[in-house]
Structure formats: structure tokens, C-alpha cells
Amino acid sequence: MNALKALFWSALLLMPFSAFSQFTTVGSAKANGNNCYEFTSDSAFQQGAIWHQQALTFDAAFEFTFELSFGQKDTNGGTGIALVFQTLSDSLLPSTTQMGYGGLVSSLAIEFDTYQDSFDLAEDHLGILVQGNTNHLVAPSLTSPVPFPVNIEDGNSHLVHVSWNPALLEMNVSWNCDTLFTYAFPYSPTDSIFGGNQQIYVGFTAATDSIFNQQAVCWINSNLEEHTQSVQVCKGDSITVSYTGGNFYSWTPVSGISTPTSATPTFFPLDTTTYTLTTTDSCNYNWNDTLTINVIAAPEIILPEDTTICTSIPWTISPVYQYSAITPWYFWNTGSNTPALIVNQTGWYNVTINNLCGSDNDSIYVTAEDCSTTLFIPNVITPNGDGINDYFEILGTDDVRYELVIYSRWGQLIFKTEYAEKVHWDGTSFSGQKVEQGVYYYILKNTNTTKTYKGTLTVL
């Protein structure tokens, strides 16, 4: 349907709904807002057109609903408006005569004709023509024109629904909710009219000469646009949307919504949910939209437990962020705004994180000691069997039992030894295979004092 006219919220709205594609205006055509466009003003010698920015193919079904206005002068009024399908461009300038599509090759036009040429009906009428021909009496005119039941230059807007069924090769045109015209093609338009082209531009053209009227269109619905809206709300909050243009509404799923048959429902899903709206318009045509409610939780952060490090080996405090759908802002008590913090001094380290739905904070106390007098912890080994630097061996552990744990950079446990007086690692995993070159993380714990040393080790 894509008739989302207004969006209200009872909670924090984080992202506006997405806009759908519109039309390119050329010549005298101009946009008047709310998907309405004027082709010609009530003045002479103008030509205007609008072309939808999304191309289509006649190998797939499509349908449009729009309102046409032809002005209010019957005698000496304008010539009418054409719905045109063509292969050339989405910014094609219309011709100066024949409703703006005369002479346009590789085209199909449904014309809403308000001027009586010598080859026309006396009444305002609808016709379907190809290859820029506007004469109903000569080839390649497809069929006889169909009169409108009343004068359509009446100052009113008229509701039109056009649909294409590729299986039946059938074009249907309804006028003010009544079927006015159905034409079954004897051939495929893709091959016979558009030369096999799969990229067809659709739009409207109109022109005036010495007789004129204000001529305009309001685009209401089609299946060309992306009928998907997306909003973000904080967990526990709600959002109310307002749809217009339909007579009946049905939302699915029905959970997390106040009234599944309302045009102005309030949504309060517990988790991110995509809702589908089926609505029926005044002519009983069904249209579908989807609305995704992205539920954003307040952030939660966890820092490691208090620990002891060596002053000679900088240590990185890496917070665990429990909600990653949107990136938070970090505020450390050191003044840093980075997600992780490198430290080598004793003290309290506190971080506060914010997202648009809340904040959280945590602290850690780090004790930094001079390990050079007691322990020597290397940061590079080359376990290639040459007898030089083959082991990650920690010196100064005599008479003290230590526990050593080594992890890969992805957090996979690679090696562990407990209560060992001689702490060393030969660069192999539990399976006995040599590990790949790269950076690994160690945790060394004195089992007597529970002091813990952490750092990185590079395997070359």
C-alpha cells in the first residue's frame, strides 16, 4: 500500500521509516507534494511528463492505482493524459502534441483522451495504442476506443486502477472502481512492442496547444515500490503508527500489537519483529506493506575481574558488550573513548557506555608490579626445532607453583598446565599439533599468592 502518511511515537523513535522511490519530472511537469504531480498548468503550449524511477518488465505482473485530474474546461480544454510504457529513458521529454507521446517508438500508451480529433469518438474516451500512434482508425491501433460514461473534464479527481497479467497477456483498466476496459494481447508485448527489452519505463505524459487545461496525477499505490518501513524503539517502549488510504486493515503477526485490525495500532514487541499489513482500498483492491520494529536494549557491559600485571607488559582491558545491534559510545575515566583500554599502571579503571536506549558502567582494579626481579616472561618464541627460542619458558618460577593458560586470539583454549614449578610451552596444542603463527594470550597465576599476570605472546 505504501500509504504511511504519518508516524507518531509514545517512546523514543531512533530511525525514520524509509522513503520509497518516486518520479523524475521533465518539461513543464512539477511535483506538488504527497505523490501528486502537475503536467500542465491552465495555459497554452506546454508539455510535461513524469517517469517512475523503478523500471518494470511485462514478463511480471504489475498494478497501479492513481487519480487523474483533467481540469474543468470541457470546450477548448486540454487534450488529455497518457499512461506510457517506453524503453528509451526515465527522463524522456514528451512531444509537443498528441498528449505528449505522439511518435514515440517502442512504446505502449493507455490514453485518457479529452479532445475529439477527426478519428476520435465524440465522447471523452480511453484507448490503447502502440509505437506512438494516436489514430484509432489506422494500424497499429490495437482496438477501438472506449467512451467514458461522463465528461471527465469536470474539475474532479478520478480513481484509476491498471493491472497487467502476464499469464493471460491481459491489461485491465478500472475507472472509479468499475472495470472500463480489458484487452487481451494476441502476442507478447515484450517481444512485439519493446523488442525483447526487459527494462521498461512507465510514466505519464500530457501536452497543451492553443486549447488547455490544468492536468495532474496523484500516485497512490503500486507494486513497483519497496513497501518496507523500518523503525527502532527501545526495549520496553512502544510506537504508534498511522496508515491512511484503506477501508480495512489486517496486521500479522498479532503479538505485540494493540489492535491487529487498526489503521493506527500501537506496537510493543519484546524482540525485533517484522509485521505485514494487508489493507483493502475503496475499490476492494488489496495491498501489502511490511513494517519492521527493531527492538534495541539498553547496553550491558562486563569488565574482567581485578588482576595483577607486569609494568613492562602493557595489558588491554577489553569490555564484554552484551548487546551489539548498535554501536555504543565509550567513556573511560582516563579520558579515552576507545572500546578497549591499554594499561600498565596500578589503579581503578572505570568505563561507562551509552547507546540511545540507556547506559551501563563497570570498574576493575589493576595492580601493576615490577616482574623483572622475580619473573622473566618472553613475548616472542620461534618453535621451529632449531634449539633457539623454541619454548615459551618463564624464568624465576623456582620453588613456586604456577598455573599457565594460553588462548588463541579467538578465545580458544590452546594449552594449560597446573601447579608446575617449571612453566614452559613448546608451541603445540592439546592434540600435539604445532599452532599457527600469530598472537596468543597467556594468563599466568601464582597458586600461592593468587597473583595473576596477563599478556600477549607472538609465535613466529
C-alpha positions as CSV (number, residue, x, y, z in Angstrom):
1,M,0.0,0.0,0.0
2,N,2.8,2.4,1.0
3,A,0.3,4.9,2.3
4,L,2.1,5.7,5.5
5,K,1.1,9.3,5.9
6,A,2.2,10.0,9.5
7,L,4.3,8.3,12.2
8,F,3.8,9.1,15.8
9,W,5.5,7.6,18.8
10,S,4.9,7.2,22.5
11,A,8.6,6.2,23.1
12,L,12.0,7.0,21.6
13,L,12.0,6.7,17.9
14,L,15.5,6.0,16.6
15,M,15.2,5.7,12.9
16,P,12.7,7.2,10.5
17,F,10.8,5.0,8.1
18,S,12.4,4.5,4.6
19,A,11.1,6.5,1.7
20,F,10.0,4.7,-1.5
21,S,11.1,5.7,-5.0
22,Q,9.3,8.4,-6.8
23,F,9.2,10.0,-10.3
24,T,11.5,12.1,-12.4
25,T,9.7,15.2,-13.7
26,V,10.6,16.6,-17.2
27,G,9.3,19.5,-19.2
28,S,6.5,21.6,-17.6
29,A,5.7,18.8,-15.1
30,K,6.3,19.6,-11.4
31,A,5.8,17.9,-8.1
32,N,3.1,19.2,-5.8
33,G,3.8,17.0,-2.8
34,N,2.1,13.9,-1.3
35,N,2.9,12.0,-4.5
36,C,0.9,14.4,-6.7
37,Y,2.3,15.9,-9.9
38,E,1.0,18.6,-12.4
39,F,1.8,18.0,-16.1
40,T,0.4,21.3,-17.5
41,S,-1.0,24.4,-15.9
42,D,-4.1,26.1,-17.3
43,S,-2.1,27.7,-20.1
44,A,-1.1,27.1,-23.7
45,F,1.8,25.2,-25.4
46,Q,3.1,23.1,-22.5
47,Q,4.4,19.5,-22.4
48,G,5.2,17.7,-19.2
49,A,5.9,14.1,-18.2
50,I,6.9,12.1,-15.1
51,W,8.7,8.8,-15.2
52,H,8.9,6.3,-12.4
53,Q,12.5,5.7,-11.2
54,Q,11.9,1.9,-11.0
55,A,11.8,0.1,-14.3
56,L,9.5,-2.8,-14.8
57,T,9.1,-5.8,-17.2
58,F,6.0,-7.1,-19.0
59,D,7.1,-10.6,-18.1
60,A,5.9,-10.0,-14.5
61,A,2.6,-8.8,-13.1
62,F,2.2,-5.2,-12.0
63,E,-0.6,-3.0,-10.9
64,F,-1.0,0.7,-10.2
65,T,-3.7,2.9,-8.6
66,F,-3.7,6.6,-9.2
67,E,-6.0,9.6,-9.5
68,L,-6.2,11.7,-12.7
69,S,-7.5,15.3,-13.0
70,F,-8.2,16.8,-16.4
71,G,-9.2,20.4,-15.4
72,Q,-12.6,21.8,-15.6
73,K,-13.0,23.3,-19.1
74,D,-14.8,20.9,-21.5
75,T,-15.0,23.2,-24.5
76,N,-11.5,24.3,-25.6
77,G,-10.0,22.3,-22.7
78,G,-6.8,20.2,-22.8
79,T,-6.1,17.1,-24.9
80,G,-5.8,14.5,-22.1
81,I,-3.2,12.4,-20.3
82,A,-1.5,9.2,-21.3
83,L,0.0,6.4,-19.2
84,V,3.0,5.4,-21.2
85,F,5.4,2.4,-21.2
86,Q,8.6,3.0,-23.2
87,T,12.2,1.7,-23.4
88,L,14.2,4.9,-24.0
89,S,14.8,6.8,-20.8
90,D,13.4,7.6,-17.3
91,S,13.9,11.3,-18.2
92,L,12.4,11.4,-21.7
93,L,11.0,14.8,-22.8
94,P,7.5,14.4,-24.2
95,S,6.4,15.6,-27.6
96,T,4.6,18.9,-28.0
97,T,1.4,17.4,-29.4
98,Q,-0.8,14.3,-29.1
99,M,-0.8,14.1,-25.3
100,G,3.0,14.1,-25.3
101,Y,3.5,10.6,-26.6
102,G,2.9,11.0,-30.3
103,G,5.7,9.5,-32.4
104,L,7.3,7.6,-29.5
105,V,8.5,4.3,-30.9
106,S,8.8,1.1,-28.8
107,S,6.0,2.3,-26.6
108,L,2.6,1.3,-25.4
109,A,0.1,4.0,-24.3
110,I,-3.2,4.0,-22.4
111,E,-4.6,7.3,-23.3
112,F,-7.3,9.2,-21.4
113,D,-8.4,11.4,-24.3
114,T,-10.4,14.6,-23.8
115,Y,-10.1,16.1,-27.2
116,Q,-12.1,15.0,-30.3
117,D,-9.9,14.6,-33.3
118,S,-11.4,13.6,-36.7
119,F,-10.5,10.0,-35.9
120,D,-11.8,10.1,-32.3
121,L,-15.1,9.4,-30.6
122,A,-17.3,12.4,-29.8
123,E,-17.1,11.5,-26.1
124,D,-14.1,11.6,-23.8
125,H,-12.6,8.2,-24.2
126,L,-9.9,5.6,-23.3
127,G,-7.7,3.9,-25.9
128,I,-4.7,1.6,-26.0
129,L,-2.1,2.4,-28.7
130,V,1.4,1.4,-29.6
131,Q,4.5,2.9,-31.4
132,G,3.5,6.5,-30.8
133,N,0.4,6.2,-33.0
134,T,-2.6,8.2,-31.7
135,N,-5.0,7.4,-34.5
136,H,-7.6,4.8,-33.6
137,L,-8.5,4.2,-37.2
138,V,-5.1,3.0,-38.6
139,A,-2.6,0.4,-37.7
140,P,-1.0,-0.2,-35.3
141,S,-4.1,0.8,-33.3
142,L,-4.9,-2.3,-31.1
143,T,-8.6,-1.9,-30.6
144,S,-11.5,0.6,-30.7
145,P,-11.6,3.3,-28.1
146,V,-14.0,3.0,-25.1
147,P,-16.1,6.1,-24.1
148,F,-16.2,7.4,-20.6
149,P,-19.7,7.4,-19.2
150,V,-19.5,11.2,-18.4
151,N,-17.4,14.2,-19.3
152,I,-14.2,13.8,-17.3
153,E,-13.1,17.5,-17.6
154,D,-15.2,18.2,-14.5
155,G,-12.7,19.5,-12.1
156,N,-12.7,16.3,-10.1
157,S,-10.1,13.6,-9.5
158,H,-10.9,10.2,-11.0
159,L,-9.6,7.0,-9.5
160,V,-7.9,4.6,-12.0
161,H,-6.6,1.1,-11.4
162,V,-4.4,-0.5,-14.1
163,S,-3.2,-4.1,-13.8
164,W,-1.2,-6.5,-16.1
165,N,-1.5,-10.3,-16.1
166,P,1.5,-11.8,-18.0
167,A,0.0,-15.3,-17.9
168,L,-3.1,-14.1,-19.8
169,L,-1.4,-11.2,-21.6
170,E,-4.2,-9.1,-20.3
171,M,-4.4,-5.4,-19.5
172,N,-7.2,-4.2,-17.3
173,V,-8.3,-0.6,-16.6
174,S,-10.8,0.3,-13.9
175,W,-12.4,3.8,-13.7
176,N,-13.8,5.0,-10.4
177,C,-13.8,1.3,-9.2
178,D,-15.7,0.0,-12.3
179,T,-13.9,-2.1,-14.9
180,L,-13.9,0.1,-18.0
181,F,-11.5,-1.8,-20.3
182,T,-9.9,-5.2,-20.7
183,Y,-7.6,-6.1,-23.5
184,A,-6.0,-9.5,-24.2
185,F,-2.9,-9.1,-26.4
186,P,-2.5,-11.6,-29.2
187,Y,1.2,-11.5,-28.7
188,S,3.8,-10.8,-26.0
189,P,4.4,-7.0,-25.6
190,T,7.9,-7.7,-24.5
191,D,8.8,-9.1,-27.9
192,S,6.4,-7.4,-30.3
193,I,6.4,-3.9,-28.9
194,F,9.5,-3.5,-26.8
195,G,12.0,-5.5,-28.9
196,G,12.7,-8.0,-26.2
197,N,13.7,-5.3,-23.7
198,Q,13.2,-6.2,-20.1
199,Q,13.7,-2.7,-18.8
200,I,10.5,-0.7,-19.4
201,Y,10.0,2.8,-18.1
202,V,6.4,3.8,-17.0
203,G,5.1,7.3,-16.6
204,F,2.6,9.8,-17.7
205,T,2.7,12.5,-20.4
206,A,0.4,15.4,-21.3
207,A,0.6,18.4,-23.6
208,T,-1.4,21.5,-24.5
209,D,-1.5,23.7,-27.6
210,S,-4.0,26.6,-28.2
211,I,-6.5,24.7,-26.0
212,F,-5.5,23.9,-22.5
213,N,-6.4,22.7,-19.0
214,Q,-4.7,22.0,-15.8
215,Q,-3.8,18.3,-15.9
216,A,-2.4,16.3,-13.0
217,V,-2.0,12.9,-11.3
218,C,-1.7,11.6,-7.8
219,W,0.1,8.3,-7.5
220,I,-1.5,6.2,-4.8
221,N,-0.3,2.6,-4.8
222,S,1.7,0.2,-7.0
223,N,3.8,-2.9,-6.6
224,L,6.9,-1.2,-8.1
225,E,8.0,0.4,-4.8
226,E,9.7,-1.3,-1.9
227,H,6.8,-1.4,0.6
228,T,9.1,-1.8,3.6
229,Q,9.3,0.5,6.5
230,S,11.8,0.2,9.4
231,V,11.9,1.8,12.8
232,Q,13.8,1.3,16.0
233,V,12.4,1.5,19.5
234,C,13.9,0.9,23.0
235,K,13.1,-2.4,24.6
236,G,10.0,-2.0,26.8
237,D,8.8,1.1,24.9
238,S,6.0,1.3,22.3
239,I,5.4,3.0,19.0
240,T,2.2,4.1,17.3
241,V,1.9,4.4,13.5
242,S,-0.9,5.8,11.4
243,Y,-1.8,4.4,8.0
244,T,-4.4,6.0,5.7
245,G,-6.0,5.2,2.4
246,G,-7.6,1.9,3.2
247,N,-11.0,0.7,4.3
248,F,-9.9,-2.5,6.1
249,Y,-6.6,-3.3,7.8
250,S,-5.1,-6.6,8.9
251,W,-1.7,-7.0,10.7
252,T,0.2,-10.2,11.2
253,P,1.6,-11.5,13.4
254,V,-0.9,-10.3,16.1
255,S,1.5,-10.5,19.0
256,G,3.0,-7.3,20.4
257,I,0.3,-5.1,18.7
258,S,-2.6,-3.3,20.4
259,T,-5.3,-3.9,17.7
260,P,-4.4,-6.1,14.6
261,T,-7.3,-4.5,12.6
262,S,-6.5,-0.9,13.3
263,A,-5.1,1.8,11.0
264,T,-3.3,3.3,14.0
265,P,-2.0,0.4,16.0
266,T,0.5,0.6,18.9
267,F,3.4,-1.8,18.7
268,F,5.3,-3.2,21.7
269,P,7.1,-6.3,20.6
270,L,9.6,-7.9,23.0
271,D,12.1,-8.6,20.2
272,T,12.6,-7.4,16.7
273,T,9.6,-8.3,14.6
274,T,8.5,-7.7,11.0
275,Y,4.8,-7.1,10.7
276,T,2.8,-7.4,7.4
277,L,-0.1,-5.2,6.7
278,T,-2.8,-6.2,4.3
279,T,-5.2,-3.3,3.5
280,T,-8.2,-3.1,1.2
281,D,-8.8,0.2,-0.5
282,S,-12.1,1.8,-1.5
283,C,-12.3,-0.3,-4.7
284,N,-11.6,-3.5,-2.8
285,Y,-8.1,-3.9,-4.1
286,N,-5.6,-5.5,-1.6
287,W,-2.2,-4.0,-1.0
288,N,0.6,-5.2,1.3
289,D,3.2,-3.4,3.4
290,T,5.8,-4.6,5.9
291,L,6.9,-2.7,9.0
292,T,10.0,-3.9,10.9
293,I,10.1,-2.9,14.6
294,N,13.8,-3.2,15.6
295,V,13.9,-3.5,19.4
296,I,17.0,-2.0,21.0
297,A,18.0,-3.0,24.5
298,A,19.9,-0.8,26.9
299,P,23.6,-1.7,27.0
300,E,25.2,-4.1,29.5
301,I,29.0,-4.2,30.0
302,I,31.3,-6.5,32.0
303,L,34.9,-5.9,32.7
304,P,37.4,-8.7,33.8
305,E,38.0,-9.3,37.5
306,D,40.6,-7.3,39.3
307,T,44.1,-8.6,38.3
308,T,47.8,-8.1,38.6
309,I,50.0,-7.4,35.6
310,C,53.7,-6.6,34.9
311,T,54.5,-3.0,34.4
312,S,56.8,-4.0,31.5
313,I,54.0,-5.7,29.6
314,P,51.0,-3.4,28.7
315,W,47.7,-5.1,29.3
316,T,44.5,-4.5,27.4
317,I,41.2,-4.1,29.2
318,S,38.6,-5.5,26.8
319,P,35.0,-5.0,28.0
320,V,32.4,-7.6,27.1
321,Y,29.5,-5.7,25.5
322,Q,26.3,-7.7,25.9
323,Y,24.3,-6.0,23.1
324,S,25.8,-5.4,19.8
325,A,22.9,-4.4,17.5
326,I,24.1,-0.8,17.6
327,T,27.5,0.6,18.5
328,P,27.7,2.3,21.9
329,W,29.8,5.2,23.0
330,Y,32.6,4.5,25.5
331,F,33.8,6.9,28.2
332,W,36.8,5.8,30.3
333,N,37.8,7.6,33.5
334,T,41.2,8.1,31.8
335,G,39.5,10.3,29.2
336,S,39.8,7.6,26.4
337,N,36.8,6.9,24.2
338,T,38.1,3.7,22.7
339,P,36.3,0.3,23.1
340,A,39.4,-1.2,24.8
341,L,42.0,0.4,27.0
342,I,45.7,-0.4,27.3
343,V,47.1,0.0,30.8
344,N,50.4,-0.6,32.7
345,Q,49.8,1.2,35.9
346,T,48.2,0.4,39.2
347,G,44.7,1.9,39.7
348,W,41.0,1.8,39.3
349,Y,39.7,1.8,35.7
350,N,36.1,2.6,35.0
351,V,34.2,2.7,31.8
352,T,30.7,3.9,31.1
353,I,28.9,3.0,27.8
354,N,25.9,4.6,26.3
355,N,23.5,3.8,23.5
356,L,20.3,5.6,22.6
357,C,18.4,3.4,25.0
358,G,20.4,3.7,28.2
359,S,23.8,3.3,29.8
360,D,25.9,1.0,32.0
361,N,29.3,1.0,33.7
362,D,31.8,-1.2,35.4
363,S,35.2,-1.0,37.1
364,I,38.3,-3.0,37.5
365,Y,41.3,-2.6,39.9
366,V,44.7,-3.4,38.3
367,T,47.8,-3.9,40.3
368,A,51.0,-3.4,38.2
369,E,54.2,-4.9,39.6
370,D,57.8,-4.9,38.5
371,C,58.2,-8.5,37.4
372,S,61.8,-8.1,36.2
373,T,63.2,-9.1,39.6
374,T,61.2,-12.2,40.0
375,L,59.9,-13.4,36.7
376,F,61.0,-13.2,33.1
377,I,58.1,-13.6,30.6
378,P,59.1,-13.7,26.9
379,N,56.8,-12.2,24.4
380,V,58.1,-14.0,21.2
381,I,59.0,-17.6,20.5
382,T,60.1,-19.5,17.3
383,P,59.2,-23.2,17.9
384,N,60.9,-24.4,14.7
385,G,63.1,-27.0,16.4
386,D,66.5,-25.2,15.9
387,G,67.1,-25.1,19.6
388,I,66.9,-21.4,19.8
389,N,63.9,-19.7,21.5
390,D,61.8,-22.8,20.9
391,Y,59.9,-22.6,24.2
392,F,57.7,-20.1,25.9
393,E,59.6,-20.5,29.2
394,I,59.1,-18.3,32.2
395,L,62.2,-17.9,34.3
396,G,62.2,-17.2,38.0
397,T,59.4,-19.6,39.0
398,D,61.7,-21.9,41.1
399,D,60.1,-23.2,44.3
400,V,56.7,-21.6,43.3
401,R,54.0,-23.4,41.6
402,Y,52.2,-21.6,38.7
403,E,49.3,-22.2,36.5
404,L,49.7,-21.2,32.8
405,V,46.8,-20.9,30.4
406,I,47.2,-19.9,26.7
407,Y,44.4,-18.9,24.4
408,S,44.2,-18.1,20.7
409,R,43.1,-14.6,19.6
410,W,39.6,-16.0,19.2
411,G,39.5,-17.2,22.8
412,Q,40.1,-20.9,22.1
413,L,42.0,-22.7,24.9
414,I,45.3,-23.9,23.4
415,F,47.4,-25.0,26.4
416,K,47.0,-25.4,30.2
417,T,49.3,-26.5,32.9
418,E,48.6,-26.6,36.6
419,Y,50.8,-26.4,39.7
420,A,54.1,-26.5,37.8
421,E,57.4,-25.4,39.1
422,K,58.9,-25.2,35.6
423,V,56.5,-23.3,33.3
424,H,57.1,-23.6,29.6
425,W,55.1,-24.3,26.4
426,D,56.5,-25.7,23.2
427,G,54.0,-24.1,20.7
428,T,51.7,-27.1,20.3
429,S,48.0,-27.6,21.1
430,F,46.4,-30.3,23.2
431,S,46.5,-32.6,20.1
432,G,50.2,-32.2,19.7
433,Q,50.0,-30.2,16.5
434,K,52.1,-27.1,16.0
435,V,50.0,-23.9,16.3
436,E,49.8,-21.4,13.5
437,Q,51.9,-18.3,13.6
438,G,50.2,-15.3,15.2
439,V,49.4,-13.6,18.5
440,Y,48.3,-15.6,21.5
441,Y,47.2,-14.6,25.0
442,Y,48.5,-16.0,28.3
443,I,47.4,-16.0,31.9
444,L,50.0,-16.9,34.5
445,K,48.7,-17.4,38.0
446,N,50.8,-17.8,41.2
447,T,48.9,-20.6,43.0
448,N,50.5,-19.5,46.4
449,T,49.6,-15.8,46.3
450,T,46.9,-15.9,43.5
451,K,48.7,-13.1,41.7
452,T,47.9,-13.2,38.0
453,Y,50.0,-12.0,35.1
454,K,48.5,-11.5,31.7
455,G,49.9,-10.6,28.3
456,T,50.4,-11.5,24.7
457,L,52.8,-13.9,23.0
458,T,53.8,-13.9,19.4
459,V,54.5,-17.2,17.7
460,L,56.8,-16.9,14.6
